[in-house]
């Protein structure tokens, strides 16, 4: 009887070992796929067909969300989802909303609501990513924007995209006082990322700050001088091969000042950029060149004669 009991025990132990091994292999495979998807943004960024990316991105984002359910603490995946939802929300939802604002207001309003929700989803993924190393960080930040000062060099990418998502959601929430009151938290994340690595991603933060500083009137804390300073640095870091700074300055500072001459010059400069010179931002350049053409077509409406 003792021998039979020992044999049964060994069989159970062997079964558990195989099961554990199988689980380990599965988790390892999921982790590898998650790592791959987290770093897959470059394939989209270099694409030369914006409409193809428009249609493919939702599937990619949902696939990453499905994998995240299996690996909820995967920081790379959380950051990639934050970045992906921001980029998709801006390029393929918010810009569509702006394009039809004058001709189809109900559709524009619906698209803006959708863009805001995408930005909020991005923000929440970003906060989860930051919490992987700092449990309780999100609650601390919501209570006091100064909590962003505790972030370190390894947090720059996540902090930037999370802050950008938060600020973008606030911009589209003029009817939501609660969300409007959270602008300091979003700004604090971007400012902290800028303090840690001002030239991150060849000027990405500078490009954002052109709009952030330039879109607000001076009485609300905006600064044309700072917007232009960020513009000059962004152009230098991108070697003049990114359309983003030109479009950002034209759409904010030039429209506010009603300077049509500079507005048109900046947008025409954006359109002269050869998108093949920097393949890693080809998609962004193509999307923003489309925006530049649309803005030029709206000049009569944007500027008072």
N, C-alpha and C positions, 0 to 999 in steps of 0.2 A: 504493500500500500504506500509506503514511503517513497519507493522508487517511482511509482506511478504519479505521485504528487509532485515529486521533483521534475518528472518529465513534463507534466502539465504546466508547471511554473516556468520551465525553460521555453515551452511553446508560446506561452503568453508573452514572455519577455521578448522573444524573437519577433512576434507579431507587432508589439509596441515599437520595437526598434525600427522595423521596416516602415511602419506608419509615420514615425517621427522623421525618418529619412525622407520619405515621400513628401511630407509637409515642408521639410527644409528645402528640398529641391524645387518645389512649387514656389515657395516664397523667394528663393534665389532667382528663379526665372522671372517672376513678377518684378522683382527689384531691378533686374537687368533691362527689362522692357521699359520700366519706369524711368531708369537712367537715360535710355535712348530717346524716349519721347521728350523728356525734360530738356534735352539738348537739340531737339529737332527744329527749333525755330529758324535756323539758318537756311533750311531748305525752302521755307516759305519766303523769307526775306529776300532771297536772290531770284525769285520767280519773276518772269516777264509777262505774266498774264493775270492781272488783278481779278478778273471775273472768275477764273479758275480757283484762285485762292479764296475768294468770297464764298464759293460753293463748298470748298473742301474744309475750310477751317472749323465750322461747327462740328463736323464728324470727328476731327482731330481733338477738339476740346472735350467732347463728350467721352471719347476713348480715354483721355487722360483722367477725367473725372471717375470713370469706371475703375481704372487702375488705382486711383487714389483711395477708393473705398477699400481696396485690399492692402494698401500701404499708407495709412492716414498720416503718418509722420514724415513722409518723404519730402524733405525741404525743397529739393530741386523741382519736383513735380508741382508743389504748391506755388513756387515762384514762377514757373513756366505758365501755370494757369492764370496767375495774376497778370503777367505780361500779355498773354494771349488774349484774354478777355478785354483788356484795355485797347490793344491794337485793333482787334476786330470791331469793338464798339465804336472806336473813332473812325476808322477807315471805311467801314461798310454799314454803319448805322447812323452815327451822328452827322457825318458829312452828307449822307442822303437826306437827312432831316433838314439840314440847312439849304440844300439845293431846291427843295420843294416848299420852303416856308412861305414864299409869296404867292405861289400858285395853288397850293393844297394844304392849308393850315391844319385841318384835322389830321391828315396823314403825318405832317411834320411833327405835330404834338405827340402822336402815338410813337413815332420813331424816337423822339427825344426821351420819352418815358422808358422805352426799351433800352436805349443807350445808357440811361442812368442806372437801370437795374443791372446791366452788364458790368458797369463800373463798380457798383456795390458788391457784386459777386467777386470781381477781381480784388477789391479791397479786402474782403473777408478772407480770401485765400492768402493774400499777402500777410495779413495779420497772423494767420495760422502759421505761416512759414517763419515769421519772426519769433513766434512763441515756441518753436521747436527747441530753441536754445535759451529762451527766456520765458518760462511759464508765468502767466499772469501779466505779460507785457501789454496786451490789448486793453485790459481793464485799467491799468495804470495810465496808459496813453489817453484813453477816453476821459479819465478823471483830470489829467494834467498834461497838456501838450509838451511840457518840459521833459517828460519821460523819454522823448526821442533822443535826448542828449546821451542816454546810456547805450545807444547803438554803436557798434564798432566797425572797423574796416570791412570785415567779412559780410556786413549787412547792407552794403551800399546798393547793390542791384535790387534787392527785395524792398528796401526802404524807399528807393526812388519810384519803383512801379506802384507800390502800395500808396504812397503819397500822391502820385499822379492820378491814380484811380479815384482816390478820395476827393481831390480837388475837382476833377472832372465831373463827378457825381454832384458835388455841391453847385457847380456852375449851372447844371440842368435842374436845379431844385429850388427855384425862386419862390415856389409855393409851399415850401416845407421849412418852416423856421427851425425845427429841431436839427435837420441836416445842415442848414445854413450855419448854425452855430458850431458845427464841427470843422469848419474850414481851417482853424488854427492847427488842428491835429494833422490834417493832410499837408499843410504847408510846413509844419515842423519836421515831418518825415523827409520831404524834399530838401529842405534847408540842411538837415543833418547829413543827408547823402552828399550834398554839395560841399559841406564843410570837410567831410572825410575824403572825397575824391572829386574835386570840381570839374575835372576834365573827363569824367567817366564816359566810356563808350564814344570817344571822339566828339564830345560836346552835346550828348543827349540832354543833360540837365540844363545846360545853357539854352538849348533850343526851347525847352519847356518854360524856362524863366523869361524868355522873350515875351511869350504870350501872357504869362502870369503877371509880369510887371507892366507890360504895355497895354493890356486890355482894361485895366482899372484906371479910373480918373485919379488925378493927383489927390483929391480930397478923400479918396478911399484908400490911399496908400500906394497908388500906382506911381511909377517913375519912368518917364521916357528915357532919361539918361541911363538908368540901369538896364532898361530893355535894349538900348543901343549898345551898351557895353557887352551884354550877353550875346548880342547879334555878332559883333565883331569877333568875339572869341569863338563862337560856334562856326563862323565862316572859316576862321583860321584853322581850327582843329579838323574840319572836314575838307580842308584845302579847296573850298569853294565848290565841292562836288555833291553837296546835299541841298535839295530844294527847300528843306524845312525852315531854315532861318529866314530865307527871303520871303516865303509865304507868311510866316508868323509875323514878321515886322510889318509887312504890307497890310495884313488883315487887322492888325491891332493899332499900332502907332499911326500909320498913315491915314487910316480911316478916321481915327479920333481927331487928328490934326486937320483932316480934310485936305491932305496933300496928294492930289491925284497924280501929279507928275512923278513923285517918288514911288507911289503905289504901282504905277504901270511899269516903271523902270525895274523895280524889284521883281515883279512877277515875270517880266520878260527875261530877266536874268535867270530866274528859276527854270524857265522853259528852254534856255540854251544849254543846260547841263546834259552832258552825254551820260545816260544811265548805265552804259556799259563800263564806264571808268571805275565805278565802285560797285561791283556785282553784289556785295553783301548788303547793300541798301537799295537795290534796284527796285523792289516792289514799293518801298516808301517813296522813292523819287517819282515813280510812275503815278502813284495815287495823288501825290502833292502837285504834280504837274497838271493832272486833271483838275485839281482844285484851283490852280493858278489860272487855267483857261476859263473856268467858270467865273471866277472873281473878275477877270478882265471883261467878261461879257456883262457883268452886273455893275460896272463902273458908273454908268449914268444914274443908277438908283442909289448907289452908295455915296455919291458926291453931289453936293448942292452946286448948281452952276454959279 
